[in-house]
Amino acid sequence: MMPTVQSRLPQNLTLHVGREESLLERLRSETASKELVLAPVELHRRNVQRRLREAQSSKEGVEFADPADIGKALVQNTGSPAKAIDRTDRLSMIRSVLTEGDPPIEGPAVPSDPQAIEQVRTEIENVTGFHPDRLGRIRDAASERSTPIDTDSAELVDAAVAVQRALRRRTEKRVSEVEVVRHAVRAVRETDGALWETTFPEISRVSLVGVSSVPAAHADLLYVIQGASSVPVHVHLRRGTGSYLTCRLPDLFDIDAPGTVVFEP
């Protein structure tokens, strides 16, 4: 499966499944280059750092970061706001949206509890990034299900989009850290990689590690890094979840204009 999947991925992106040592071997040996290791979970960043220490390898050529922090640095370099509201603020705003009915967010499948609504919004954001192509695909998939799954799924997607749109109207900050990353993706793409080069001029390679899923926003960030800046990207997947994620990755990258959303930019 791997050679077939690799041929469907962007040219400068290399996929590794169940080969954790390949990252460590590269970090140990290539001291002349600067590698950015993206790990969304702090524990995974610490684990890689610990294994480098145990191997008595230098970490001078390696920078560890959360993809959200990379998004913030890129957005800040554009002069745009990079601060996002937290979950508590989102829940408060969602409660107001539901109380005021502006816009009306209702339907048999749509929960009335703010926390449940936020969970739906988060899931749709992670899977689609609110990109029109991905939203279209998930709606098409829903329409092929049997009743009432088809109608219920469509209602949940529409509710997530409506809530996201309402939250955007109610704050001058970013609705979430994921939205910060999307803004960074658009900015890198629209500057043909110049924003990435000026923000991270020393980075010669990027790796994504320690993930049990790949959110759409993270896939889009990798896509524009390897495409607009020609920096090679490596995605390291664990053996247990690698098979599922390997099948999903080509479709994640198969979109036009990464970072585009169904709302006004």
Salt bridges, closest charged atoms under 4 A:
GLU21 OE1 - ARG28 NH2 3.74
GLU21 OE2 - ARG51 NH2 2.29
GLU30 OE1 - ARG205 NH2 2.86
GLU35 OE2 - ARG26 NH2 2.77
GLU35 OE1 - ARG205 NH1 3.26
GLU42 OE2 - ARG46 NH1 3.40
GLU54 OE2 - ARG50 NH1 2.88
GLU100 OE1 - ARG170 NH2 2.88
ASP102 OD1 - ARG169 NH2 3.63
GLU118 OE2 - ARG90 NE 2.80
GLU118 OE1 - ARG121 NE 2.82
GLU125 OE1 - ARG121 NH1 3.08
GLU125 OE2 - ARG182 NH1 3.14
GLU144 OE1 - ARG145 NH2 3.98
ASP158 OD1 - ARG139 NH2 2.82
GLU177 OE2 - LYS72 NZ 3.07
GLU179 OE2 - ARG168 NH1 2.99
GLU179 OE2 - ARG182 NH2 3.85
ASP220 OD1 - ARG134 NH2 2.70
ASP251 OD1 - ARG8 NH2 3.55
